[in-house]
Amino acid sequence: MRSEEGHLGLRLAMASVAVVLAMIPFGLLLIVARMPVNDLDMRVAEDLHAYALENPGVTRLLIVWTNLFGPWPWRIAVVAYAVWLLNKGAARLAAWAVTTITVGGLLALVLKIIVARARPHLPDPVALAPGDSFPSGHAVNATIGAGVIVLLLLPALPRWWRRVAWGFAWFLALSVACTRVALGVHWVSDAVAGVVLGVAVVAATTAAFETWRRDQGRRPAAPLAEGVEPESVEALRDRT
């Protein structure tokens, strides 16, 4: 068992490094291509800011939504789920979940430091946020958090509900990303990059987990349809 978990840890570490190596050039590319991106970003920011000022009720709703599904609620939800899995003896699933949300958060922070892009400066701002702009940490964490929880839940869901779960996860991720732009605290490209980064991190660690499963002689699975560990349902039921 220790050998299996050691191999899984190595796979997850290698997947994390692969995402870092892939995304850092992406951040550097933004520095080179910053001016063309800013033209589109500025037009969208100005239009949405005007709408936010004219519709304070909608703006308040956006603030509630972006806080409700911000980075810390997702981190707490994933860690709490991981603790529950750990208590049930599903240490590998718990490790995958915590690794994925942690790597995503750290990578977003690294990219913010590398790119050092300033946030929008708009007259009469409706919201404020600290730190650098690229990528959107809210978008990264919402994408990863929703993806991780759905991948953990899929084995226990009927086939039709799996599509509903994925649809709801995408809605949460994209809606949070949109709130950051609508509130004037991020550029469009920040939000897009956050979602892309979140998807890349989840895809990398999920692929690493699936590769590890196959190396252990387990049947090949389709994670998007069955979850990261389809057999976890029976295992968790046995331990209940």
Residue pairs with C-beta under 8 A, 6 or more apart in sequence:
4 92
4 216
5 91
5 92
5 95
7 212
7 215
7 216
8 92
8 95
8 96
8 209
8 212
9 95
11 208
11 209
11 211
11 212
12 95
12 96
12 99
12 205
12 208
12 209
14 208
15 204
15 205
15 207
15 208
16 99
16 103
16 201
16 204
16 205
18 204
19 103
19 107
19 200
19 201
19 204
20 107
20 110
22 200
23 107
23 111
23 197
23 200
24 110
24 111
24 114
26 111
26 193
27 111
27 114
27 115
27 134
28 114
30 37
30 115
30 117
30 134
30 189
30 193
31 115
34 117
37 187
37 189
38 187
40 188
40 189
41 120
41 187
41 188
41 189
44 181
44 187
44 188
45 120
45 122
45 181
45 184
45 187
45 188
46 122
48 181
48 182
48 184
49 120
49 122
49 125
49 126
49 184
51 58
51 182
52 58
52 59
52 62
52 126
52 182
52 183
52 184
53 59
53 124
53 126
59 126
59 127
59 182
59 183
62 179
62 182
62 183
63 126
63 127
63 179
63 183
65 175
65 176
65 179
66 138
66 176
66 179
66 180
66 183
69 138
69 142
69 172
69 175
69 176
70 138
70 141
70 142
70 176
71 105
71 137
71 138
71 140
71 141
71 142
73 145
74 101
74 141
74 142
74 144
74 145
74 146
75 101
75 105
75 141
75 145
77 145
77 149
78 97
78 98
78 100
78 101
78 145
78 148
78 149
79 98
79 101
81 97
81 148
81 149
81 152
82 93
82 94
82 95
82 97
82 98
83 94
85 91
85 93
85 94
85 97
85 152
85 236
86 94
88 236
88 239
88 240
89 235
89 239
90 229
90 232
90 235
90 236
92 209
92 229
93 152
93 228
93 229
93 232
96 205
96 206
96 209
96 228
97 148
97 152
99 205
100 144
100 148
100 201
100 202
100 205
100 206
101 141
101 144
101 145
101 148
103 201
103 205
104 140
104 141
104 143
104 144
104 197
104 198
104 201
104 202
105 137
105 140
105 141
105 144
107 140
107 197
107 201
108 135
108 137
108 140
108 141
108 194
108 197
109 137
111 134
111 135
111 193
111 197
112 131
112 132
112 133
112 134
112 135
112 137
113 132
115 132
115 134
116 132
117 132
117 133
117 134
117 187
117 190
118 132
118 133
119 129
119 131
119 132
119 133
119 185
119 186
119 187
120 133
120 184
120 185
120 186
120 187
122 184
125 184
126 183
126 184
127 183
127 184
127 185
128 185
129 185
129 186
131 137
133 185
133 186
133 187
133 190
134 187
134 189
134 190
134 193
135 190
135 191
135 193
135 194
135 197
136 177
136 180
136 186
136 190
136 191
136 193
136 194
137 194
138 176
138 177
138 179
138 180
138 186
138 194
139 173
139 176
139 177
139 180
139 186
139 190
139 191
139 192
139 193
139 194
139 195
139 198
140 194
140 195
140 197
140 198
140 201
141 198
142 172
142 173
142 176
142 177
142 198
143 173
143 177
143 194
143 195
143 197
143 198
143 199
143 202
144 198
144 201
144 202
146 168
146 169
146 170
146 172
146 173
147 169
147 173
147 198
147 199
147 202
148 202
149 169
150 165
150 166
150 169
151 202
151 206
151 223
151 227
151 228
152 227
152 228
152 232
153 165
153 227
154 162
154 165
154 225
154 226
154 227
154 230
155 226
155 227
155 229
155 230
155 231
155 232
155 233
156 233
157 165
162 225
166 224
173 195
173 198
174 195
177 191
177 192
177 194
177 195
178 191
180 186
180 190
180 191
180 194
181 187
181 188
181 190
181 191
186 194
206 223
206 228
209 223
209 228
209 229
210 220
210 221
210 223
210 228
213 220
213 221
213 229
214 220
218 231
221 227
221 228
221 229
221 230
